[in-house]
């Protein structure tokens, strides 16, 4: 399912216009992105938790040259599914 299909489904279930649903969805994405960018966690009980995790520096290999390189540490976004989501997927 892509973003437009999600908007269509939510619009049908909620009775909201597609334009309003798109505005809410974009607002949600912007807020989660901003929170993660500032190091916060976003927890939706039953659905899951969005957070950032630190990835340590490591050595890797340049696939074009075969040369060994050092990949610096970085923060990466992560999602941990909640209990209701896990149960629904079983």
QUINOR-V130662 format. One record per helix or strand. SS is the DSSP state (helix for helix, strand for strand). FROM is the first residue (numbers start at 1). LEN is the number of residues. Records with the same first field share a line. If there is no record, write none. Layout:
SS: FROM-LEN, FROM-LEN
//
This chain:
helix: 3-12, 18-20, 83-7
strand: 42-3, 48-8, 58-4, 68-4, 74-8
//
